[in-house]
Amino acid sequence: MAGEDDTALRFPVLIGDIGGTNARFSIVLDANSEATEPQIVQTANFKTIDEAIQAAVLDRSSIQPHSAVLVVAGHVDAD
């Protein structure tokens, strides 16, 4: 729509916390909603993030996210 903020997230939004052992995914339906109950999968079971999202979210719901916010853990060398 003309005049909309192109940087705004479009709902529903997929949110994810991807760690070395597990990944947790939820969906936020709109700006006034709480996130859905997280679906937790083991990262070692998937070759790609796409496969993990497909299994944890897309195959379990008819809701198709329009945006995503993902947090990915990285290796820590020191304090």
Backbone as numpy.savetxt, mean C-alpha at the origin, in Angstrom:
# Nx Ny Nz CAx CAy CAz Cx Cy Cz
-10.69 16.72 -13.51 -11.54 17.89 -13.51 -10.64 19.13 -13.51
-10.96 20.10 -14.30 -10.15 21.30 -14.39 -10.10 22.00 -13.04
-8.91 22.47 -12.68 -8.74 23.19 -11.44 -8.40 22.33 -10.24
-8.47 21.00 -10.39 -8.10 20.13 -9.28 -6.59 20.15 -9.08
-6.18 19.93 -7.85 -4.76 19.87 -7.51 -4.18 18.56 -8.03
-3.27 18.63 -9.01 -2.69 17.43 -9.60 -1.78 16.67 -8.64
-1.41 17.29 -7.52 -0.54 16.61 -6.56 -1.32 15.90 -5.47
-2.62 16.08 -5.42 -3.45 15.45 -4.39 -3.58 13.96 -4.66
-3.66 13.19 -3.59 -3.88 11.75 -3.73 -5.32 11.51 -4.16
-5.49 10.58 -5.07 -6.83 10.18 -5.48 -7.22 8.95 -4.67
-8.41 8.98 -4.10 -8.91 7.86 -3.30 -9.62 6.87 -4.20
-9.63 5.62 -3.77 -9.00 5.01 -2.62 -7.48 4.97 -2.76
-6.81 5.01 -1.58 -5.35 5.02 -1.54 -4.85 3.72 -0.91
-3.92 3.08 -1.57 -3.24 1.91 -1.02 -2.12 2.43 -0.13
-2.05 1.95 1.11 -0.92 2.30 1.97 -0.19 1.01 2.33
1.13 1.10 2.36 1.90 -0.10 2.63 3.15 0.18 3.43
3.50 -0.78 4.27 4.71 -0.75 5.09 5.48 -2.01 4.73
6.57 -1.86 4.00 7.30 -3.00 3.47 8.62 -3.13 4.20
8.76 -4.22 4.94 9.97 -4.48 5.69 10.73 -5.65 5.12
11.77 -6.04 5.79 12.59 -7.15 5.33 11.93 -8.50 5.52
11.01 -8.61 6.47 10.33 -9.88 6.76 8.88 -9.87 6.31
8.15 -8.81 6.65 6.72 -8.72 6.34 6.40 -7.43 5.60
5.30 -7.47 4.86 4.73 -6.28 4.25 3.28 -6.19 4.71
2.85 -4.99 5.05 1.49 -4.75 5.52 0.83 -3.76 4.57
-0.36 -4.11 4.10 -1.07 -3.26 3.15 -2.49 -3.01 3.64
-2.94 -1.77 3.47 -4.31 -1.38 3.79 -4.80 -0.43 2.71
-6.09 -0.16 2.74 -6.69 0.80 1.82 -7.42 1.85 2.63
-7.26 3.11 2.24 -8.02 4.22 2.80 -9.02 4.64 1.73
-10.30 4.52 2.03 -11.34 4.75 1.03 -11.52 6.21 0.67
-11.47 7.10 1.67 -11.63 8.53 1.42 -10.96 9.32 2.54
-10.99 10.63 2.43 -10.27 11.49 3.37 -10.79 11.36 4.80
-12.00 10.86 4.98 -12.59 10.74 6.30 -12.59 9.31 6.84
-11.95 8.39 6.14 -11.96 6.98 6.52 -10.71 6.57 7.27
-10.88 5.58 8.13 -9.74 4.89 8.73 -9.24 3.87 7.71
-8.00 3.48 7.83 -7.45 2.44 6.97 -8.14 1.11 7.27
-8.29 0.29 6.24 -8.84 -1.05 6.44 -7.87 -1.88 7.27
-8.35 -2.99 7.79 -7.49 -3.92 8.54 -6.33 -4.33 7.64
-5.10 -4.22 8.13 -3.96 -4.54 7.26 -3.90 -6.02 6.89
-3.53 -6.25 5.65 -3.23 -7.60 5.17 -1.72 -7.76 5.27
-1.27 -8.80 5.93 0.16 -9.00 6.17 0.63 -10.20 5.38
1.71 -10.00 4.62 2.31 -11.09 3.85 3.81 -11.12 4.13
4.41 -12.28 3.96 5.85 -12.42 4.13 6.54 -12.03 2.82
7.48 -11.11 2.91 8.13 -10.60 1.71 8.89 -11.68 0.95
9.41 -12.68 1.64 10.19 -13.74 0.98 9.34 -14.58 0.03
8.02 -14.50 0.17 7.12 -15.29 -0.68 6.87 -14.66 -2.05
7.43 -13.47 -2.29 7.14 -12.74 -3.52 8.42 -12.25 -4.18
8.47 -12.33 -5.50 9.63 -11.85 -6.25 9.60 -10.34 -6.42
8.39 -9.76 -6.49 8.26 -8.32 -6.73 7.21 -7.72 -5.79
7.28 -6.42 -5.64 6.28 -5.71 -4.85 4.91 -5.82 -5.52
4.89 -5.84 -6.85 3.63 -5.99 -7.57 2.92 -7.29 -7.19
3.68 -8.38 -7.11 3.10 -9.68 -6.73 2.55 -9.64 -5.31
3.26 -8.99 -4.40 2.80 -8.90 -3.01 1.52 -8.08 -2.92
1.45 -6.96 -3.61 0.24 -6.13 -3.61 -0.92 -6.88 -4.23
-0.67 -7.58 -5.31 -1.72 -8.36 -5.96 -2.31 -9.38 -4.99
-1.44 -10.13 -4.32 -1.90 -11.19 -3.41 -2.55 -10.64 -2.15
-1.98 -9.58 -1.59 -2.45 -9.06 -0.31 -3.68 -8.17 -0.43
-3.81 -7.46 -1.55 -4.88 -6.47 -1.66 -5.82 -6.74 -2.84
-5.26 -6.73 -4.02 -6.10 -6.74 -5.22 -6.89 -8.03 -5.39
-6.31 -9.16 -5.04 -7.02 -10.44 -5.15 -8.06 -10.63 -4.05
-8.03 -9.80 -3.01 -8.92 -9.96 -1.86 -10.04 -8.94 -1.79
-10.08 -8.02 -2.75 -11.05 -6.93 -2.67 -11.45 -6.48 -4.07
-12.65 -5.96 -4.17 -13.08 -5.37 -5.44 -12.64 -3.91 -5.53
-12.11 -3.36 -4.44 -11.64 -1.98 -4.42 -10.32 -1.88 -5.16
-10.26 -0.97 -6.10 -9.04 -0.74 -6.87 -8.46 0.62 -6.50
-7.28 0.64 -5.88 -6.68 1.92 -5.48 -6.35 2.80 -6.69
-6.44 4.11 -6.48 -6.07 5.08 -7.51 -4.72 5.72 -7.21
-4.26 5.61 -5.96 -2.98 6.16 -5.52 -2.35 5.20 -4.53
-1.07 5.41 -4.26 -0.39 4.57 -3.28 0.64 5.39 -2.51
0.77 5.05 -1.23 1.83 5.59 -0.38 2.50 4.37 0.25
3.77 4.16 -0.09 4.50 2.99 0.38 5.73 3.42 1.17
5.95 2.76 2.29 7.14 2.98 3.11 7.97 1.71 3.00
9.23 1.87 2.62 10.09 0.71 2.40 11.29 0.79 3.34
11.51 -0.27 4.10 12.65 -0.32 5.02 13.94 -0.52 4.23
14.99 0.06 4.74 16.31 -0.10 4.13 17.31 -0.63 5.14
18.44 -1.03 4.65 19.51 -1.57 5.49 20.11 -0.46 6.36
20.32 -0.76 7.63 20.93 0.19 8.56 22.32 -0.31 8.91
23.34 0.56 8.72 24.72 0.19 9.01 25.16 0.57 10.42
24.64 1.67 10.96 25.10 2.16 12.26 23.97 2.92 12.93
24.26 3.46 14.15 23.26 4.22 14.90 22.71 5.37 14.12
